[in-house]
Amino acid sequence: MSQSVAYKHYIRGLSRWPKDILRPETQFTDVIRRRIDKKFLPAANGSAAAPINEKSELRQVNALYSLLEDRYKRKYPLSDKIMKPASNPNLYQDLLKELEAAPTRTYFQGLINRWKKMVRFK
């Protein structure tokens, strides 16, 4: 186990990261965890690990926490004009509904929805 402060912050930040329900087989936390393990933990073959720039790693951990805490969402709030475009005011509400329904949809239901988008009856 690495004694690095940055490593401990990475692990704590990744433990708080939400799971991706749309792609359960590919999680952000798994990818980043493999990266930091390769960088911080000693190699199995006994070779010396490359020196770690702790300051640079702490800046990257800070970026991870920024995303986790929605700092930029609070710093730069979106106006109603952006969230409800004149051409399609319900665009983002419909998109959220679609994203919430996608993980529970069967393959057949997804196929039917795809066909509905290709053929429009009016």
N, C-alpha and C positions, 0 to 999 in steps of 0.2 A: 504494500500500500504506500502510495506516495505521501510524503509529509508536506507537499507544496500547498500553500494557501489557495492558489488559483485552482488546483485540482479539487480541493474540498468545496470551493465555491461552485465549480462546474457541476459536481455531483449533486449538491443541494439544489441548484437551479434546475437541473434536468429532472430531479425528482418531482418538482412542482409543475413541469411542463405538461399541458393537457394532451391526452391521447387523440390521435387522428382517427375518427370513426369511418371516414371515407376510404382510407387506405390502411387497414389494420396490419397488413403484412410489411409495411414500410413506415417505420416510426422515426421521426426526427431525433428523438432521444437516443435510439439505437445507433444511428449514424454518428452523432456527435460523441457518444460514449466510446465507440471504437476509435475515433480520432484521438480523443484525449488519453485513452488507455495506451495507445501506441506511442504517444508523445511523452507521457509522464511516467509510465511504469517501465521497469527494466525489461529488456528483451529476454526471451526464454533461452536463447543460445549463449547468453553470458556476455555478449558484446556491450561495450560501454554506451550508455544513452547519450544522445546529443544534448548539449547544454540548453537549458530552457530560459528564455527571456521572461522572467516573472512579471515584469511591468507590462509587457505586450499582452501576455495571457490575461492579466487582470483587466485590461481594457476590453478584451473580447468577452470576458465574463460579464463586465458591466453592460456591454451591448446585449447579451443574453437576458440579463435582468431588465433592461429597458424594454425589450419586447414582452417579457413575461408580465411586467407591471403596467403595460399600456401607457408608458410615459408620453409617447408621441401622439397617441390618441387624445390625451388630456391637453397636451401642449398645443396641438393644431386641430381643434375640433372642426368637424365637417358641417358646413351650412346646410340648411334645408334645400337650397337650390341644387346642391350637388347630390344630396340623397334622394331627391324627388325630381328627376329631370322632366322638363316640359313634354318631351316626346313620349315618355312612358313613366308616369309618376309611381307606379307600383313595381318597378323593375327590381329593386333591392329586396322588398318584402317577398316577392315571388321567388327570387333567387334563394333567400333564406329558407323558405318553405321547401323548395326543391332539395336543398342540401340536407335538411333535416329528414326528409323522406327517403333519400337515396340509400342509406345503409340498410333499411328494412325491406327494400324492394327486391323481389325475386328477379331472376334472369328474364323470365317471360314478361313480367311487368315492365322491365327496362326496355325490352325489345318493342313492346307495344307503344311505349312513350316515344321511342325513337321514330317509329312509323308515323305516329300522330304529328310529329314535328315536320316530317317530310311531306305529308299530304294534308292539305287544309281544305276543308269543305266550307264554302260560304255562299 
